[in-house]
Amino acid sequence: MDRNDSFRGFVAGHQQALMRTAYLLTGDPHQAEDLLQSVLLKVLGRWSRLSRVEHPEAYARKALLNQYISWRRHRVMNELPTADPPDRPYSGEDSTVVRLVMRQALMRLPPRQRAVIVLRYYEDRTERETAELLDCSIGTVKSQAHYALARLRELAPDLAPRLADLETEEAYR
């Protein structure tokens, strides 16, 4: 198998999971595609070495997180925060509404906190795995998760019971 075939196989096997992570980080399908494409170009450039390691996906995932954080640091924000609440507050258990409310709140977190929430609760990664991917200590992961969950409770108070459930599950892991 030549280099291009093995890279195509890697992309076919991991693109969906990496795209999901990119989307959860950016909150925008187009930005997620751009983010993933730029990371896959970096991975391709290093593929001759990466194809020989046991888990090239770990490199790709870490590159995805680093690129996202770098983009957030260097780009001009096109989001305009508003003090006006939505026309209709969330009330009820409709899973679509819950996902939308959570996504909107998630998009208002700082990049590092959002990355911790995505890795810990969406991808169900351990604190150790999250710390390794973000190149920080386990204590930093714990504190960032704590602050992020507190901020999410402020941004989406109707979801506070669900967020409390996450923290309770976390305490028993």
KOLRO-843495 format. One record per residue (C-alpha): residue in three letters; x negated, y negated, z. Coordinates in pm, 1 decimal. Example, Ala and Ser with C-alpha at 12.3 -4.5 7.8 and 13.67 -1.06 7.14 Angstrom:
<nodes>
residuo ala | x -1230.0 | y 450.0 | z 780.0
residuo ser | x -1367.0 | y 106.0 | z 714.0
</nodes>
This chain:
<nodes>
residuo met | x 0.0 | y 0.0 | z 0.0
residuo asp | x -148.3 | y -336.2 | z -97.5
residuo arg | x -142.6 | y -653.6 | z 110.4
residuo asn | x 165.3 | y -801.1 | z -56.3
residuo asp | x 367.7 | y -481.6 | z -15.4
residuo ser | x 284.1 | y -452.0 | z 353.3
residuo phe | x 370.4 | y -819.5 | z 408.7
residuo arg | x 702.1 | y -776.2 | z 225.6
residuo gly | x 774.7 | y -478.0 | z 450.0
residuo phe | x 696.2 | y -685.2 | z 757.5
residuo val | x 924.7 | y -967.1 | z 643.2
residuo ala | x 1205.0 | y -725.6 | z 555.5
residuo gly | x 1182.5 | y -565.2 | z 897.3
residuo his | x 1152.2 | y -880.0 | z 1110.7
residuo gln | x 1300.7 | y -1170.6 | z 916.6
residuo gln | x 1648.6 | y -1145.8 | z 1066.7
residuo ala | x 1526.5 | y -1146.2 | z 1429.1
residuo leu | x 1281.0 | y -1429.5 | z 1361.9
residuo met | x 1549.7 | y -1629.7 | z 1181.3
residuo arg | x 1788.2 | y -1588.1 | z 1474.6
residuo thr | x 1523.2 | y -1721.8 | z 1710.6
residuo ala | x 1444.8 | y -2011.4 | z 1476.2
residuo tyr | x 1814.3 | y -2099.0 | z 1455.5
residuo leu | x 1860.5 | y -2087.5 | z 1831.4
residuo leu | x 1560.4 | y -2315.7 | z 1873.9
residuo thr | x 1653.7 | y -2570.3 | z 1608.0
residuo gly | x 2031.9 | y -2549.2 | z 1613.2
residuo asp | x 2039.6 | y -2609.1 | z 1241.0
residuo pro | x 2032.3 | y -2335.9 | z 974.9
residuo his | x 1832.9 | y -2547.6 | z 729.5
residuo gln | x 1570.7 | y -2648.6 | z 984.9
residuo ala | x 1554.4 | y -2285.9 | z 1099.3
residuo glu | x 1483.0 | y -2173.5 | z 742.8
residuo asp | x 1212.9 | y -2440.1 | z 707.8
residuo leu | x 1060.2 | y -2342.3 | z 1039.9
residuo leu | x 1056.6 | y -1973.1 | z 955.9
residuo gln | x 920.5 | y -2034.4 | z 606.5
residuo ser | x 629.8 | y -2242.2 | z 738.0
residuo val | x 548.8 | y -1973.8 | z 995.7
residuo leu | x 567.7 | y -1692.2 | z 741.8
residuo leu | x 322.1 | y -1884.1 | z 522.8
residuo lys | x 80.6 | y -1897.6 | z 815.9
residuo val | x 132.9 | y -1527.9 | z 882.8
residuo leu | x 69.7 | y -1447.8 | z 515.1
residuo gly | x -257.1 | y -1641.1 | z 529.8
residuo arg | x -372.2 | y -1422.2 | z 817.5
residuo trp | x -205.3 | y -1101.6 | z 700.9
residuo ser | x -527.0 | y -916.2 | z 618.8
residuo arg | x -617.1 | y -932.1 | z 990.9
residuo leu | x -264.3 | y -916.4 | z 1132.0
residuo ser | x -165.3 | y -609.0 | z 935.8
residuo arg | x -426.0 | y -413.8 | z 1132.6
residuo val | x -293.6 | y -509.1 | z 1476.5
residuo glu | x -25.5 | y -310.6 | z 1652.2
residuo his | x 237.0 | y -587.0 | z 1680.8
residuo pro | x 210.0 | y -858.5 | z 1415.7
residuo glu | x 562.3 | y -967.3 | z 1512.0
residuo ala | x 425.7 | y -1098.2 | z 1842.7
residuo tyr | x 190.4 | y -1329.1 | z 1652.4
residuo ala | x 473.2 | y -1442.9 | z 1424.5
residuo arg | x 705.2 | y -1510.3 | z 1718.1
residuo lys | x 440.4 | y -1708.1 | z 1905.3
residuo ala | x 361.3 | y -1905.0 | z 1589.0
residuo leu | x 734.5 | y -1974.8 | z 1552.7
residuo leu | x 757.2 | y -2114.3 | z 1905.4
residuo asn | x 439.6 | y -2319.2 | z 1869.3
residuo gln | x 548.4 | y -2462.1 | z 1534.8
residuo tyr | x 890.5 | y -2552.5 | z 1674.3
residuo ile | x 740.6 | y -2730.8 | z 1975.4
residuo ser | x 493.1 | y -2908.6 | z 1749.1
residuo trp | x 772.6 | y -3021.2 | z 1515.7
residuo arg | x 973.7 | y -3153.2 | z 1808.9
residuo arg | x 675.3 | y -3351.6 | z 1935.5
residuo his | x 598.9 | y -3511.5 | z 1601.3
residuo arg | x 931.2 | y -3570.6 | z 1434.8
residuo val | x 1156.3 | y -3871.2 | z 1468.5
residuo met | x 1471.8 | y -3771.6 | z 1644.8
residuo asn | x 1774.0 | y -3788.6 | z 1415.3
residuo glu | x 2013.0 | y -3697.2 | z 1696.2
residuo leu | x 2191.5 | y -3986.2 | z 1855.1
residuo pro | x 2292.8 | y -3922.8 | z 2214.9
residuo thr | x 2635.3 | y -4049.6 | z 2301.5
residuo ala | x 2806.7 | y -4129.6 | z 2626.9
residuo asp | x 3146.8 | y -4057.9 | z 2473.1
residuo pro | x 3281.0 | y -3717.7 | z 2571.7
residuo pro | x 3446.0 | y -3497.2 | z 2311.7
residuo asp | x 3812.0 | y -3563.7 | z 2235.1
residuo arg | x 3915.9 | y -3240.4 | z 2400.4
residuo pro | x 3733.4 | y -3089.6 | z 2694.8
residuo tyr | x 3667.8 | y -2720.5 | z 2695.5
residuo ser | x 3934.3 | y -2520.8 | z 2874.8
residuo gly | x 3977.8 | y -2151.5 | z 2827.6
residuo glu | x 3778.7 | y -1843.7 | z 2745.5
residuo asp | x 3769.3 | y -1851.4 | z 2365.0
residuo ser | x 3426.8 | y -1706.3 | z 2286.6
residuo thr | x 3386.1 | y -1927.3 | z 1979.7
residuo val | x 3445.3 | y -2238.9 | z 2186.6
residuo val | x 3209.1 | y -2112.2 | z 2456.9
residuo arg | x 2935.4 | y -2052.4 | z 2198.8
residuo leu | x 2984.7 | y -2396.7 | z 2043.1
residuo val | x 2983.4 | y -2576.3 | z 2377.0
residuo met | x 2675.6 | y -2383.6 | z 2487.3
residuo arg | x 2497.8 | y -2450.5 | z 2157.4
residuo gln | x 2568.6 | y -2824.1 | z 2179.1
residuo ala | x 2435.7 | y -2835.2 | z 2534.5
residuo leu | x 2134.5 | y -2623.3 | z 2439.5
residuo met | x 2043.6 | y -2867.6 | z 2161.4
residuo arg | x 2015.6 | y -3146.6 | z 2420.1
residuo leu | x 1748.5 | y -2970.2 | z 2624.8
residuo pro | x 1380.4 | y -3057.9 | z 2584.7
residuo pro | x 1194.7 | y -2819.5 | z 2349.0
residuo arg | x 1010.2 | y -2623.3 | z 2618.0
residuo gln | x 1325.1 | y -2569.7 | z 2827.6
residuo arg | x 1521.8 | y -2466.3 | z 2520.7
residuo ala | x 1250.4 | y -2218.4 | z 2425.4
residuo val | x 1259.8 | y -2065.9 | z 2774.7
residuo ile | x 1640.6 | y -2030.8 | z 2765.6
residuo val | x 1636.5 | y -1877.6 | z 2417.9
residuo leu | x 1366.2 | y -1626.9 | z 2505.2
residuo arg | x 1496.5 | y -1534.8 | z 2850.3
residuo tyr | x 1872.2 | y -1521.8 | z 2793.5
residuo tyr | x 1933.3 | y -1487.3 | z 2420.4
residuo glu | x 1644.3 | y -1253.7 | z 2345.2
residuo asp | x 1650.8 | y -1093.7 | z 2692.0
residuo arg | x 1274.9 | y -1123.0 | z 2737.4
residuo thr | x 1109.2 | y -1081.2 | z 3076.1
residuo glu | x 947.5 | y -1373.6 | z 3255.6
residuo arg | x 606.9 | y -1224.2 | z 3177.3
residuo glu | x 685.1 | y -1187.5 | z 2802.8
residuo thr | x 824.9 | y -1540.3 | z 2791.8
residuo ala | x 516.3 | y -1677.4 | z 2968.8
residuo glu | x 286.7 | y -1497.5 | z 2725.4
residuo leu | x 477.5 | y -1622.9 | z 2422.1
residuo leu | x 478.8 | y -1980.7 | z 2549.8
residuo asp | x 120.5 | y -1958.6 | z 2678.8
residuo cys | x 213.1 | y -2069.7 | z 3029.2
residuo ser | x 243.9 | y -1920.7 | z 3377.0
residuo ile | x 536.1 | y -1716.0 | z 3504.8
residuo gly | x 597.6 | y -1993.9 | z 3758.4
residuo thr | x 636.9 | y -2241.6 | z 3473.4
residuo val | x 889.9 | y -2012.0 | z 3305.7
residuo lys | x 1084.7 | y -1986.6 | z 3632.4
residuo ser | x 1085.1 | y -2361.1 | z 3694.1
residuo gln | x 1171.2 | y -2446.9 | z 3332.9
residuo ala | x 1459.4 | y -2197.5 | z 3341.8
residuo his | x 1582.2 | y -2345.0 | z 3670.6
residuo tyr | x 1572.3 | y -2703.5 | z 3539.7
residuo ala | x 1725.2 | y -2602.3 | z 3206.7
residuo leu | x 2016.1 | y -2419.2 | z 3371.0
residuo ala | x 2076.5 | y -2717.6 | z 3600.2
residuo arg | x 2077.6 | y -2949.8 | z 3298.0
residuo leu | x 2312.0 | y -2716.6 | z 3108.4
residuo arg | x 2552.4 | y -2729.0 | z 3405.2
residuo glu | x 2548.9 | y -3109.0 | z 3380.3
residuo leu | x 2599.8 | y -3109.1 | z 3005.0
residuo ala | x 2871.6 | y -2841.2 | z 3003.1
residuo pro | x 3032.0 | y -2832.5 | z 3349.9
residuo asp | x 3305.4 | y -2594.7 | z 3235.4
residuo leu | x 3039.3 | y -2332.8 | z 3168.8
residuo ala | x 2884.6 | y -2362.2 | z 3515.9
residuo pro | x 3031.9 | y -2028.6 | z 3636.1
residuo arg | x 2877.1 | y -1848.9 | z 3338.3
residuo leu | x 2541.5 | y -2016.2 | z 3404.7
residuo ala | x 2562.7 | y -1920.0 | z 3772.2
residuo asp | x 2613.0 | y -1559.7 | z 3658.6
residuo leu | x 2288.6 | y -1584.5 | z 3458.3
residuo glu | x 2099.5 | y -1707.6 | z 3763.7
residuo thr | x 2249.0 | y -1431.5 | z 3979.6
residuo glu | x 2147.6 | y -1166.8 | z 3724.5
residuo glu | x 1802.5 | y -1325.3 | z 3716.0
residuo ala | x 1763.5 | y -1291.7 | z 4091.8
residuo tyr | x 1824.8 | y -916.7 | z 4069.7
residuo arg | x 1588.8 | y -843.3 | z 3780.1
</nodes>
